[in-house]
Amino acid sequence: MFVDPAQIAAVVRRHPEIAKARLVVARDGDRDAMVLHVEAAGGAAPDLPAVEASLREITKLGGAVRLAAPGSLANDGKVISDERDYSA
């Protein structure tokens, strides 16, 4: 699974109701799974199914979208967090 930070930026540009986003890639059993965590901009309510459709269209990969609490996503410049663990 390869996703470029520019692809996540493209998803955010399509949805101005998103202030910040971070893609988390993890293992789900024997497969990779991705979840895009988004913070709403100024009290807006992102249309999560529409964001999910944009994520699929732009990355060509399926993934879930979850609403994060305002200020809960780290402001460290990291757009993609690879949390896969192959040690097991």
Secondary structure, DSSP 8 states (H G I E B T S, - for coil): ----HHHHHHHHHH-TTEEEEEEEEEEETTEEEEEEEEEESTT----HHHHHHHHHHHHSS--EEEEE-TT-S--SS--EEE------
